[in-house]
Amino acid sequence: MSEKRINLVTILVGTRGTGKTTFLKKAFEAHRKTVLVLDTFDSPAWQDYPLVKMDQIGHLKSGVKARCFSSDTNHMMKAVEAKAYNSTLIFEDATKYVGSKLTPDVKRFVLDSKQKNLDLVFVFHSLASVPSDLIRICDLITLFKTKDSLNSFIKHKYPEEGLHKAFERVKAHPSRYYNETVEYGG
């Protein structure tokens, strides 16, 4: 029996100024779960979401949209791992949290997201910067325009042909804000 996964791990990729934040805000506008944006600085793009401190992460009411920031990504990840449940977490500029390879702690956190009723969104500026082990366990990839080219490295890292075709359509589209979402891995 094939069931559609309820808690999704999504990778969102696009260079600056392609509409990623606008896309995310619209996508979660009527979302019932708590939405928490995690960032290393207090981005003006998310200022309309109330600011919460790390010790408040586990105490947000359902449906609340909020933001939390800290330059100490290790401390932020520990707080999220310990306290986040029943939420959607958006990791802005996710390279700062996950690096080029998932640590065992972050990998376990991602794999345990279903048990904690978490939807995870990792935002990157380039396909090349997404860790391979995150690609293998994600459910969706939303592509915006990037500065990547579909070279042999990217094709090897992302072997699914559907993603290659979507990448080429996004790249060729005249709108800077055009994007496509592809079901992947998971």
C-alpha positions as a Markdown table, in Angstrom:
| # | Residue | x | y | z |
|---|---|---|---|---|
| 1 | Met | 0.0 | 0.0 | 0.0 |
| 2 | Ser | 1.4 | 3.4 | -1.0 |
| 3 | Glu | 0.5 | 6.3 | 1.3 |
| 4 | Lys | 1.3 | 9.9 | 0.6 |
| 5 | Arg | 3.7 | 11.1 | 3.3 |
| 6 | Ile | 2.1 | 13.7 | 5.7 |
| 7 | Asn | 5.3 | 15.3 | 7.0 |
| 8 | Leu | 7.4 | 16.5 | 4.1 |
| 9 | Val | 11.1 | 17.4 | 3.8 |
| 10 | Thr | 11.4 | 20.0 | 1.1 |
| 11 | Ile | 14.4 | 21.6 | -0.5 |
| 12 | Leu | 13.8 | 25.0 | -2.0 |
| 13 | Val | 16.6 | 26.3 | -4.3 |
| 14 | Gly | 17.0 | 29.7 | -6.0 |
| 15 | Thr | 19.4 | 32.5 | -6.2 |
| 16 | Arg | 18.7 | 35.8 | -4.4 |
| 17 | Gly | 15.8 | 37.8 | -5.7 |
| 18 | Thr | 13.9 | 35.0 | -7.4 |
| 19 | Gly | 10.8 | 35.0 | -5.1 |
| 20 | Lys | 11.6 | 32.2 | -2.6 |
| 21 | Thr | 10.4 | 34.2 | 0.5 |
| 22 | Thr | 7.2 | 35.4 | -1.3 |
| 23 | Phe | 6.5 | 31.8 | -2.4 |
| 24 | Leu | 7.0 | 30.5 | 1.1 |
| 25 | Lys | 4.8 | 33.1 | 2.7 |
| 26 | Lys | 2.0 | 32.4 | 0.2 |
| 27 | Ala | 2.4 | 28.7 | 0.7 |
| 28 | Phe | 2.0 | 28.8 | 4.4 |
| 29 | Glu | -0.5 | 31.7 | 4.7 |
| 30 | Ala | -3.5 | 29.5 | 5.6 |
| 31 | His | -1.4 | 26.7 | 7.1 |
| 32 | Arg | -2.8 | 25.3 | 10.4 |
| 33 | Lys | 0.5 | 24.2 | 11.9 |
| 34 | Thr | 2.8 | 26.6 | 13.6 |
| 35 | Val | 5.3 | 28.0 | 11.1 |
| 36 | Leu | 8.7 | 28.9 | 12.5 |
| 37 | Val | 11.4 | 30.6 | 10.3 |
| 38 | Leu | 14.9 | 30.0 | 11.5 |
| 39 | Asp | 17.7 | 32.3 | 10.4 |
| 40 | Thr | 21.1 | 33.4 | 11.4 |
| 41 | Phe | 20.1 | 37.1 | 11.3 |
| 42 | Asp | 16.8 | 39.0 | 11.6 |
| 43 | Ser | 16.0 | 39.3 | 7.9 |
| 44 | Pro | 13.7 | 42.2 | 6.9 |
| 45 | Ala | 11.9 | 39.8 | 4.6 |
| 46 | Trp | 10.3 | 38.0 | 7.6 |
| 47 | Gln | 9.7 | 41.1 | 9.9 |
| 48 | Asp | 5.9 | 40.6 | 9.6 |
| 49 | Tyr | 6.2 | 37.4 | 11.6 |
| 50 | Pro | 6.6 | 38.0 | 15.4 |
| 51 | Leu | 10.0 | 37.4 | 16.9 |
| 52 | Val | 10.4 | 34.6 | 19.4 |
| 53 | Lys | 13.3 | 33.5 | 21.5 |
| 54 | Met | 14.8 | 30.0 | 21.4 |
| 55 | Asp | 13.3 | 29.1 | 24.8 |
| 56 | Gln | 9.8 | 29.8 | 23.4 |
| 57 | Ile | 10.1 | 27.3 | 20.5 |
| 58 | Gly | 8.2 | 24.5 | 22.2 |
| 59 | His | 5.5 | 26.8 | 23.5 |
| 60 | Leu | 4.1 | 28.3 | 20.3 |
| 61 | Lys | 0.3 | 27.9 | 19.8 |
| 62 | Ser | -0.9 | 26.0 | 16.7 |
| 63 | Gly | -1.3 | 28.2 | 13.6 |
| 64 | Val | 1.2 | 30.9 | 14.9 |
| 65 | Lys | 3.7 | 32.2 | 12.3 |
| 66 | Ala | 7.0 | 33.3 | 14.0 |
| 67 | Arg | 10.7 | 33.9 | 13.4 |
| 68 | Cys | 13.7 | 33.1 | 15.5 |
| 69 | Phe | 17.3 | 34.0 | 14.8 |
| 70 | Ser | 20.7 | 33.4 | 16.2 |
| 71 | Ser | 24.2 | 33.5 | 14.8 |
| 72 | Asp | 24.9 | 30.4 | 16.9 |
| 73 | Thr | 23.6 | 27.7 | 14.6 |
| 74 | Asn | 24.6 | 24.8 | 16.9 |
| 75 | His | 22.6 | 26.3 | 19.8 |
| 76 | Met | 19.6 | 27.0 | 17.5 |
| 77 | Met | 19.7 | 23.4 | 16.2 |
| 78 | Lys | 19.9 | 22.0 | 19.7 |
| 79 | Ala | 16.8 | 24.1 | 20.7 |
| 80 | Val | 14.9 | 23.0 | 17.7 |
| 81 | Glu | 15.8 | 19.3 | 18.1 |
| 82 | Ala | 14.7 | 19.4 | 21.7 |
| 83 | Lys | 11.6 | 21.5 | 21.5 |
| 84 | Ala | 10.0 | 21.6 | 18.1 |
| 85 | Tyr | 6.9 | 19.5 | 17.5 |
| 86 | Asn | 3.7 | 19.8 | 15.4 |
| 87 | Ser | 5.3 | 22.6 | 13.2 |
| 88 | Thr | 6.7 | 23.6 | 9.9 |
| 89 | Leu | 10.3 | 24.8 | 10.2 |
| 90 | Ile | 11.8 | 26.9 | 7.5 |
| 91 | Phe | 15.6 | 26.9 | 7.6 |
| 92 | Glu | 16.6 | 30.1 | 5.7 |
| 93 | Asp | 20.0 | 29.9 | 4.1 |
| 94 | Ala | 20.2 | 26.3 | 5.2 |
| 95 | Thr | 23.9 | 25.9 | 4.3 |
| 96 | Lys | 24.6 | 27.6 | 7.6 |
| 97 | Tyr | 22.8 | 24.8 | 9.5 |
| 98 | Val | 23.6 | 21.7 | 7.5 |
| 99 | Gly | 26.9 | 22.4 | 5.9 |
| 100 | Ser | 28.1 | 20.3 | 3.0 |
| 101 | Lys | 27.3 | 17.0 | 4.7 |
| 102 | Leu | 24.6 | 16.3 | 7.3 |
| 103 | Thr | 26.0 | 15.7 | 10.8 |
| 104 | Pro | 24.6 | 12.5 | 12.5 |
| 105 | Asp | 22.5 | 14.8 | 14.8 |
| 106 | Val | 21.0 | 16.7 | 11.9 |
| 107 | Lys | 20.4 | 13.6 | 9.9 |
| 108 | Arg | 18.6 | 12.0 | 12.9 |
| 109 | Phe | 16.5 | 15.1 | 13.4 |
| 110 | Val | 15.4 | 15.1 | 9.7 |
| 111 | Leu | 14.7 | 11.3 | 9.8 |
| 112 | Asp | 12.7 | 11.8 | 13.0 |
| 113 | Ser | 10.6 | 14.6 | 11.6 |
| 114 | Lys | 7.6 | 12.4 | 11.0 |
| 115 | Gln | 7.5 | 11.2 | 14.6 |
| 116 | Lys | 7.6 | 14.9 | 15.8 |
| 117 | Asn | 5.0 | 15.9 | 13.2 |
| 118 | Leu | 7.4 | 18.4 | 11.5 |
| 119 | Asp | 7.5 | 19.6 | 8.0 |
| 120 | Leu | 10.9 | 20.8 | 7.1 |
| 121 | Val | 11.9 | 23.3 | 4.4 |
| 122 | Phe | 15.5 | 23.9 | 3.7 |
| 123 | Val | 16.3 | 27.0 | 1.6 |
| 124 | Phe | 19.5 | 27.0 | -0.5 |
| 125 | His | 20.9 | 29.4 | -3.1 |
| 126 | Ser | 22.4 | 26.7 | -5.3 |
| 127 | Leu | 21.8 | 23.1 | -6.2 |
| 128 | Ala | 25.5 | 22.4 | -5.7 |
| 129 | Ser | 25.4 | 23.5 | -2.1 |
| 130 | Val | 22.7 | 21.0 | -1.0 |
| 131 | Pro | 24.2 | 18.0 | 0.8 |
| 132 | Ser | 23.8 | 14.7 | -1.1 |
| 133 | Asp | 22.4 | 12.9 | 2.0 |
| 134 | Leu | 19.6 | 15.5 | 2.3 |
| 135 | Ile | 18.8 | 15.1 | -1.4 |
| 136 | Arg | 18.3 | 11.3 | -0.8 |
| 137 | Ile | 15.8 | 11.8 | 2.0 |
| 138 | Cys | 13.8 | 14.8 | 0.7 |
| 139 | Asp | 10.3 | 14.5 | -0.7 |
| 140 | Leu | 10.1 | 17.7 | -2.8 |
| 141 | Ile | 12.5 | 20.0 | -4.5 |
| 142 | Thr | 11.2 | 23.4 | -5.6 |
| 143 | Leu | 13.4 | 25.0 | -8.2 |
| 144 | Phe | 13.8 | 28.7 | -8.8 |
| 145 | Lys | 16.4 | 30.2 | -11.1 |
| 146 | Thr | 20.0 | 29.5 | -9.9 |
| 147 | Lys | 23.4 | 30.2 | -11.2 |
| 148 | Asp | 24.0 | 26.5 | -11.5 |
| 149 | Ser | 24.4 | 24.8 | -14.9 |
| 150 | Leu | 23.2 | 21.3 | -15.6 |
| 151 | Asn | 26.7 | 19.8 | -15.8 |
| 152 | Ser | 27.8 | 16.3 | -15.1 |
| 153 | Phe | 28.3 | 17.1 | -11.3 |
| 154 | Ile | 24.7 | 18.3 | -10.9 |
| 155 | Lys | 23.4 | 15.4 | -13.0 |
| 156 | His | 25.3 | 12.9 | -10.9 |
| 157 | Lys | 24.2 | 14.5 | -7.6 |
| 158 | Tyr | 20.5 | 14.7 | -8.8 |
| 159 | Pro | 20.1 | 11.6 | -11.1 |
| 160 | Glu | 16.3 | 11.9 | -11.6 |
| 161 | Glu | 15.5 | 12.9 | -15.1 |
| 162 | Gly | 12.4 | 14.8 | -14.1 |
| 163 | Leu | 14.5 | 17.2 | -12.1 |
| 164 | His | 16.8 | 17.8 | -15.0 |
| 165 | Lys | 13.8 | 18.7 | -17.3 |
| 166 | Ala | 12.3 | 21.0 | -14.6 |
| 167 | Phe | 15.7 | 22.7 | -14.2 |
| 168 | Glu | 15.9 | 23.4 | -17.9 |
| 169 | Arg | 12.3 | 24.7 | -18.0 |
| 170 | Val | 12.9 | 27.0 | -15.1 |
| 171 | Lys | 16.2 | 28.2 | -16.6 |
| 172 | Ala | 14.6 | 28.9 | -20.0 |
| 173 | His | 11.5 | 30.7 | -18.6 |
| 174 | Pro | 11.5 | 34.4 | -19.2 |
| 175 | Ser | 10.2 | 35.2 | -15.7 |
| 176 | Arg | 12.8 | 35.6 | -13.0 |
| 177 | Tyr | 10.2 | 34.3 | -10.5 |
| 178 | Tyr | 9.1 | 31.2 | -12.3 |
| 179 | Asn | 9.5 | 27.9 | -10.3 |
| 180 | Glu | 8.6 | 24.3 | -10.4 |
| 181 | Thr | 8.2 | 21.7 | -7.7 |
| 182 | Val | 9.3 | 18.1 | -8.3 |
| 183 | Glu | 8.6 | 15.0 | -6.2 |
| 184 | Tyr | 11.9 | 13.5 | -5.3 |
| 185 | Gly | 13.5 | 10.8 | -3.2 |
| 186 | Gly | 11.9 | 10.4 | 0.2 |
